[in-house]
């Protein structure tokens, strides 16, 4: 029990750091760079031989994904959907890969509060930036007094509440799943963790990806409607 308690304390209280020569960087940064290299490499590999006639299976899957993201963005955001589709697709791919990275034996970057906070701030800049971009300075500021000026304090609170909710929802679910899987691996390290891993690492990880992308899209739609 002491070993389990010590291991859980280490997982909950600190961010793992790795030594890269003279540099010491958080593990979440190293894994994030690995995901970036993987996604960029796959994008180059899958798009270098695109064909209009008789496309391969990889191209069909790629076209389906792009069409799905474009269709989702246009259905949710109307005529402005194509402008937001690249961001939604990219952030979705990153969070999905980050949540699934535990399957290859590394700590998911989304277990690091700094990572989820950065993702939330990026989405908030997109959400409120789009409001000023499409409605101008006056129209963007007017959103804070809608539907009546008395709601100004509540609308201003949303500026902090929305990124906090995005951040803590993703962080809390990933951390909770990670802790449960670590406990299962310690108590029953052989066969039992496999079905639980399919749920916590795969199913729950994908659900959190969908929720983050969906809420970001919903908040953007509210600001530019």
C-alpha positions in Angstrom: 0.0 0.0 0.0 2.9 2.4 0.7 4.3 1.8 -2.7 0.9 2.5 -4.3 0.4 5.6 -2.2 3.9 6.9 -3.1 3.4 6.2 -6.8 0.0 7.9 -6.9 1.4 10.9 -5.0 4.2 11.3 -7.6 1.6 11.1 -10.5 -0.7 13.7 -8.9 1.7 16.2 -7.5 4.2 16.7 -10.3 4.9 16.9 -14.0 7.5 14.4 -15.1 10.7 16.0 -16.6 13.2 14.5 -19.0 16.8 15.5 -19.4 17.8 16.2 -23.0 21.5 16.8 -22.7 21.9 20.1 -20.7 18.1 20.8 -21.0 15.5 19.6 -18.6 12.0 19.8 -20.1 8.6 18.4 -19.1 7.7 15.0 -20.5 4.5 16.6 -21.9 6.6 18.9 -24.2 8.6 16.0 -25.5 5.5 13.9 -26.2 3.8 16.9 -27.8 6.7 17.4 -30.2 6.6 13.7 -31.0 2.9 14.0 -31.9 3.6 17.0 -34.0 6.4 15.2 -35.9 4.1 12.2 -36.4 1.2 14.3 -37.7 3.3 16.4 -40.0 5.1 13.3 -41.3 1.8 11.6 -42.0 0.3 14.7 -43.7 3.3 14.8 -46.0 3.3 11.1 -46.7 -0.5 10.9 -47.3 -0.7 13.9 -49.6 2.3 13.6 -51.8 0.6 11.3 -54.3 -3.0 12.4 -54.5 -4.9 11.1 -57.5 -8.2 12.2 -58.9 -8.8 8.8 -60.5 -8.5 5.5 -58.6 -7.4 6.9 -55.3 -5.8 4.6 -52.8 -7.3 3.5 -49.5 -5.2 6.0 -47.5 -6.4 8.8 -49.7 -10.0 7.8 -49.3 -9.7 7.8 -45.6 -8.0 11.2 -45.7 -10.7 12.6 -47.9 -13.4 11.2 -45.7 -11.8 12.9 -42.6 -11.4 16.3 -44.4 -15.0 16.1 -45.7 -16.3 15.2 -42.3 -14.5 18.1 -40.6 -15.6 20.5 -43.3 -19.2 19.3 -43.1 -19.3 19.5 -39.3 -17.9 23.0 -39.4 -20.3 24.2 -42.1 -23.3 22.6 -40.4 -22.4 24.3 -37.1 -21.0 27.6 -38.3 -22.7 28.1 -41.6 -20.9 30.0 -44.3 -17.9 30.7 -42.1 -17.3 27.0 -41.4 -14.5 26.5 -43.8 -12.4 29.2 -42.0 -12.6 27.3 -38.7 -12.4 23.7 -40.1 -8.5 23.6 -40.2 -8.2 24.6 -36.6 -11.0 22.2 -35.4 -9.4 19.3 -37.3 -5.9 20.0 -36.1 -6.9 20.5 -32.5 -9.0 17.3 -32.6 -6.1 15.3 -34.1 -3.7 16.5 -31.5 -6.0 15.8 -28.5 -6.9 12.4 -29.8 -3.3 11.4 -30.3 -2.4 12.9 -26.9 -5.1 11.0 -25.1 -4.2 7.8 -26.9 -0.5 8.1 -26.3 -0.8 6.2 -23.0 -1.3 3.1 -25.1 2.4 3.2 -26.2 3.7 3.6 -22.6 4.1 7.4 -22.3 2.2 9.8 -20.1 -0.5 11.6 -22.0 0.3 15.3 -22.4 -3.3 16.2 -21.6 -2.6 15.0 -18.1 -0.5 18.1 -17.7 -2.6 21.1 -16.6 -0.3 23.4 -18.5 -1.2 21.7 -21.8 -4.9 21.7 -21.3 -4.8 25.4 -20.2 -2.8 26.3 -23.3 -5.4 24.5 -25.5 -8.2 26.3 -23.8 -6.6 29.7 -24.2 -6.0 29.0 -27.9 -9.7 28.2 -28.3 -10.7 31.3 -26.3 -8.5 33.6 -28.6 -10.3 32.0 -31.6 -13.8 32.4 -30.0 -13.5 36.0 -29.0 -11.2 36.9 -31.9 -13.8 35.7 -34.4 -16.4 37.9 -32.7 -14.3 41.0 -33.3 -13.2 39.8 -36.8 -16.7 39.4 -38.1 -18.5 42.1 -36.2 -15.9 44.7 -35.7 -14.8 46.4 -32.5 -18.2 47.8 -31.7 -20.1 44.7 -32.5 -17.7 42.5 -30.6 -18.0 44.7 -27.5 -21.8 44.8 -27.9 -21.9 41.0 -27.4 -21.0 41.6 -23.7 -24.2 43.6 -23.1 -26.6 41.2 -24.9 -29.4 40.6 -24.4 -29.4 43.5 -21.8 -26.8 45.7 -20.2 -27.6 44.3 -16.8 -25.9 41.0 -17.9 -22.5 42.7 -18.5 -20.9 41.2 -15.3 -22.1 37.7 -16.1 -20.9 38.0 -19.8 -17.5 39.2 -18.6 -17.4 36.2 -16.1 -17.9 33.9 -19.1 -14.6 35.1 -20.5 -12.9 33.3 -17.6 -15.4 30.5 -17.0 -15.3 29.2 -20.6 -11.6 28.5 -20.9 -11.6 27.2 -17.3 -14.4 24.7 -18.1 -12.6 23.5 -21.3 -9.3 23.2 -19.4 -10.6 21.4 -16.3 -13.0 19.1 -18.1 -10.2 17.7 -20.4 -7.6 17.7 -17.6 -9.8 16.1 -15.0 -11.1 13.3 -17.2 -7.6 12.4 -18.6 -6.0 12.6 -15.1 -8.8 10.5 -13.6 -8.5 7.8 -16.3 -4.7 7.8 -16.0 -4.8 7.3 -12.2 -7.4 4.5 -12.4 -5.3 2.7 -15.1 -2.2 3.0 -12.9 -4.0 1.5 -9.9 -5.2 -1.4 -12.0 -1.7 -2.0 -13.4 -0.3 -2.1 -9.9 -2.9 -4.4 -8.4 -3.5 -6.7 -11.4 -0.6 -6.1 -14.0 -1.3 -9.0 -16.4 -4.6 -9.5 -18.3 -7.2 -7.4 -16.4 -5.9 -3.9 -17.5 -6.5 -4.7 -21.2 -10.3 -4.2 -21.3 -10.1 -1.3 -18.9 -7.5 0.3 -21.2 -9.8 0.0 -24.1 -12.4 2.0 -22.2 -10.2 4.6 -20.3 -7.5 5.1 -22.9 -9.4 4.7 -26.1 -13.2 5.3 -25.6 -12.9 7.9 -22.9 -10.0 9.6 -24.7 -12.0 9.9 -27.9 -15.1 11.2 -26.1 -13.0 14.0 -24.5 -11.7 14.9 -27.9 -15.2 15.2 -29.3 -16.4 17.2 -26.3 -13.5 19.7 -26.5 -14.0 20.2 -30.3 -17.8 20.4 -30.0 -17.8 22.9 -27.2 -15.2 25.1 -29.0 -17.4 25.1 -32.1 -20.5 25.8 -30.0 -18.9 28.8 -28.3 -17.7 30.2 -31.7 -21.2 29.8 -33.1 -22.6 31.8 -30.2 -20.2 34.7 -30.7 -20.6 35.0 -34.5 -24.4 34.2 -34.8 
